[in-house]
Amino acid sequence: MRLSAILIMIFCLLLAAGPRVSAQISLPPVQLPRIPELSRIGEPPLIDLDRTLDRLRLDRVDALLRAHPEIVELDRNDRPAVRGILFAIGVDAAMVARAAEEGFALESRERIEGLDLDVARFRVPGDRSLARAQKQLARLLPGAQVDADNLYFASGSESAAADGTMRAAPLASAARSGVSLGLIDGGVAAHPSVAGRVEQRGFARGAPSPSRHGTAVASLLIGEGTVRGAAPGARLLAADVYGADPAGGNASAITRALGWLVQRGAAVVTISLVGPDNKLLALAVQRAQARGLLIVAAVGNDGPAAPPAYPAAYPGVLGVTGVDAKGEVLPEAGRAAQVDFAGPGEAVLAATGAASSERLRGTSFAAPLVAGRLARLYPAPNVDRIEPAIRALIAEARDLGRKGRDKQTGYGLVCGDCGR
């Protein structure tokens, strides 16, 4: 049962985590192709859904590569990443010198506060592709963890790119305590449902900058009034990992955001972003979990046949799918073992700007509803309270489909009356 694996993994990480382990690019936003058939209610269903969703996913990547070839390229697994940059974890001076001899210049070394994580960033030699260089540096540094700085996309129908016409949400007072909820996404606009209760920090060039996607997810977490979230009236720490950067939403930005949230004492964080497995992000997630942070993530909208979406598929992360008003799983939602819970994902009322709200669709908008409910059960980071909190959430969930946990809706529907 995945819950047991989650709990065992978290407690093992806590025991094993020592004080440290051996041993980022940021311009106007690109508007990625939207999925109109899946973005609003009342649209006709897609035919041959898996093939269509796969084509849309590839088109999204192709559009980004065509629009910004100077800062984005494919890694060794054909996944988009920051051009010309590789990171390595667990490197010493001798490794740096060895890499330099082969043309890999050390661009920077960074310590991610809150996670006790040291990251070295290398510049790829100009005559080599990222994919080729990735293989070479991994061979040069066999004792290190080497990977590209992969990009992660919003798992709802809305782009996380900023809208310059929106006003950013006013910062909540940093002196006020008790903020338990975190968000890693685009920036949050000053919609009345969240204004005055959001403290934002940017982890990309031009951030924090308000976005439709980030605003929607924030409102479904803490909104009160015309747009009501699962934790109405709560305050929120919002990390903008996109800003105005076409290569925003990268693994290093998400890692730094996790470190900030751990430092600020967040207990539950929502990440409605999806992308590939990545060594830096995987380690950051493990470190954050070992410090008591519970991560709730959307499983994505690339269809049942899509590969696992990360960070939702990492051990210990609570993966959330979306269901419609009848309790049926959205046909575009991800499936399999990464699904732990379901939340409302169709016709969900969310804020999308400083003075606008819309009914949206997608797993992006189900995840914050589950996270908001979890935050009531787990108000502060405390590993001793993880198991009781998750079991209480399971008890609250309404079982859907076959009795017990399944690969479509996990343990069942949480916050079924939310987002209406």
Stockholm file with secondary structure:
# STOCKHOLM 1.0

chainA/1-420         MRLSAILIMIFCLLLAAGPRVSAQISLPPVQLPRIPELSRIGEPPLIDLDRTLDRLRLDRVDALLRAHPEIVELDRNDRPAVRGILFAIGVDAAMVARAAEEGFALESRERIEGLDLDVARFRVPGDRSLARAQKQLARLLPGAQVDADNLYFASGSESAAADGTMRAAPLASAARSGVSLGLIDGGVAAHPSVAGRVEQRGFARGAPSPSRHGTAVASLLIGEGTVRGAAPGARLLAADVYGADPAGGNASAITRALGWLVQRGAAVVTISLVGPDNKLLALAVQRAQARGLLIVAAVGNDGPAAPPAYPAAYPGVLGVTGVDAKGEVLPEAGRAAQVDFAGPGEAVLAATGAASSERLRGTSFAAPLVAGRLARLYPAPNVDRIEPAIRALIAEARDLGRKGRDKQTGYGLVCGDCGR
#=GR chainA/1-420 SS CHHHHHHHHHHHHHHHCCSCBCCCCCCCCCCCCCCHHHHSTTCCCCSSHHHHHHHHHHHHHHHHHHHCTTTEEECTTSCEEEEEEEEEESCCHHHHHHHHHTTCEEEEEEEETTTTEEEEEEECCTTSCHHHHHHHHHHHCTTSEEEEEEBCEESBSSCCCBCTTSCBCCBCCTTCCCCCEEEEESBCBCCTTTTTSEEEEECSTTCSCBBHHHHHHHHHHHCCSSSCCSSTTCCEEEEESCTTCTTCSBHHHHHHHHHHHHHTTCSEEEECEEBCCCHHHHHHHHHHHHTTCEEEEECCSSCTTSCCCBTTTSTTCEEEEEECTTSCBCTTSCCGGGCCEEEECSSEEEEEETTEEEEECBGGGTHHHHHHHHHHHCCSCCGGGHHHHHHHHHHHSBCCSSSSCBTTTBTCBSSTTTTC
#=GC SS_cons         CHHHHHHHHHHHHHHHCCSCBCCCCCCCCCCCCCCHHHHSTTCCCCSSHHHHHHHHHHHHHHHHHHHCTTTEEECTTSCEEEEEEEEEESCCHHHHHHHHHTTCEEEEEEEETTTTEEEEEEECCTTSCHHHHHHHHHHHCTTSEEEEEEBCEESBSSCCCBCTTSCBCCBCCTTCCCCCEEEEESBCBCCTTTTTSEEEEECSTTCSCBBHHHHHHHHHHHCCSSSCCSSTTCCEEEEESCTTCTTCSBHHHHHHHHHHHHHTTCSEEEECEEBCCCHHHHHHHHHHHHTTCEEEEECCSSCTTSCCCBTTTSTTCEEEEEECTTSCBCTTSCCGGGCCEEEECSSEEEEEETTEEEEECBGGGTHHHHHHHHHHHCCSCCGGGHHHHHHHHHHHSBCCSSSSCBTTTBTCBSSTTTTC
//
